[in-house]
């Protein structure tokens, strides 16, 4: 009976000289686990969902008081990232605040240059994504900000300050929320 002994993986170059290989930024899955992340505890899920919903209701109230519609689709996506995935690069303040402001700038620029059509909105989305990538400011909801601006054409003098205030509020509620619940991941992972 010929039983083959298990072979070990070849040594990495770092392990040959005794150095420790660099750590990966990617979360390490549980041994033998594939696919979706682990289900959060009921308390953690309730905490993140209620925090995101509360801040969105606050934004709607502010928009109603100012008689200015709030940019709910992109901000709802941002709130979901900040409150449910606070350690991801997409959820960090740099991406949330600057990303939406870049998306707004592109949206208003495309609207002025090409008008408010679905074609122009698609171009605005692409340009926004390019800028976010080049500036290392990842935040996918900011692409939607550009699209919504091109399609709806809001007044920039009222819209941009409201957008800025809303993104700062999202970040601050993420910061506060991560310190209220014990054991919650700290937000932000980095500010800038």
N, C-alpha and C positions, 0 to 999 in steps of 0.2 A: 504494500500500500504506500503510495507516494503522496505524502501531504506536503504541500508547499508552504513554507513559512511566509507569513505576511511580510511584505516589503515596506519599508518606511519611505516617506516622501523625501526627495532630494533636499539637502540643506540649502537654505536661501543664502545668497551672498552675505547678508548681514549676520547670519548665525555662524558663518565660517570664521569671521574675525572676532566674534564674541559680542558684537554690538547688538542692541535690541532693535528690531525693525520698527519703523515709525508706526504710530497708532493710526488707525483709519477713522475718518469722521463719520462713517456710516454706522448706524446702530448695529450692535452684534445680536443676531437672533439667538433665541434659546437653542441649546443643542438639539439637533434633530427637527427643529421647527422651520417650516417654510410657509410662504404665503403672507396673509394679512397679519398685522400686529396683534398682540394680545388684547383681549377685551379689557377696557378700563373698569375699575371698580364702580359700583353704583354711585358712590359718593363723588368720585372723580368725574364721572359722566355728568351727574347732576350739577356739579360745580361749574364745569366748563360750559355746559349748555345754558345754564341760568345766567352766567356772567355775560356770555355773548348776546343772549336775548335782551338782557337788561341794558347793555350799552347800545344796542340797536334801537330799542324803544326810546332811550334817551336822545339818540340822534334824530329820530323821527319827531320827537317833541320839540327839539331845537329848530328843526326845519320848519315845522308848523308855526312856531312862534315868529320866525323870520319870514314866513310866507315864501319859502324857497324849498323846492323839492329836494329831498336828500337822495344821494346816490346809493340806494340800498343794495342793488346786486353786487357791485364790487366791494362795498364796505362790509356786507354780510359775509362774503368770502374771506375778507381780511380778518374779521372778527372770529370766524371759524378757525383760521390758522393760528391767530394769536392765543386763543383760549383753548384750543384742542390739540395743537401741535407746537407748543411754545419753544421747543428746542430746534426746530427746522430753520434753515437759513431763510426760507420764504416768509417766516413769521417775525423776523427781527426788525427793530425800529428803523434801521437804515432803509430796508426794502419797503416797509409799510408807508413811511412818510415820504421819502424821496421818490419811491416808485410811483405813488399816486400823483405826486406833483409833476413828475416827468410825463406820466400818461396824460395829465391834463394839458401840459404845454404842447405835447404832440397833437392831442385831440383838437385844441383850438387852432393850432397852426394848419392842420390838414383841413379843418372846417373852413378857415379863411381862404386857403389856396384852392380847394377842390369842391367845396360845398358839402352838404349833408346827405350823402348817398351811402348805400351799403358798400359800394365799391371803394369809396373814400374811407369808410370805417375800417375795411379790411386792410387798406394801406396803412392807416393810422395804427392799427394793431401790430402790424409787422414792424413799423418804425419804432414803436414803443418797446417791443420785445428786443429789437436790436440795441436800443439805448440801455435797457436794463441789463442786457448781457455784457455790453462793453464797459459799463460802469460798475459791474459786480454788485448790482442792486436787485437781486432776484425777488420778484413779487408778482406772480401771475395775475392777481386781481387788478393790478394797475393797468394791464392791457385792456381789461374791460372798461376801465375809466375812460380811456381814449376812445373806445368804440361808442360808449354812451354819449360822450360829448359831441362826437361827430354826428350822431343820429338825432340828438335832442337839441343841440345848440343853445345851452344855457348862457346867461349873462356872466362873463368871466369875473366881473367886479364883485358879484355876490357869491358866485360859485366857488372860486378858488379859496377865499378865506374860510368858507364853510367846510370845504374839503380838507384843508390844512388842519383846522380845529378838530374835525372828526377823526383824522388819522392820529393826531396827538392824543385825543381822548381814548382811542382804541389801545394805544401803546400804554398809556397810564393805567387803564383798567386791567390790562394784562399784567403789568408790574404789580399792582395792588393785589389782584386776584391770586397771583402766584405766592404771595406772602401770607395770605389769609389761611389757606388750607395746608395743614401739616403734610409733609411728604410730597407736595406738588413740585414739579420741576420749576426751577427758578427762571423767571422771564425778566429781562431778555438774556439770551446766551451771550450776546455782545451788543453794545449800543451802536457802534460805528464800525 
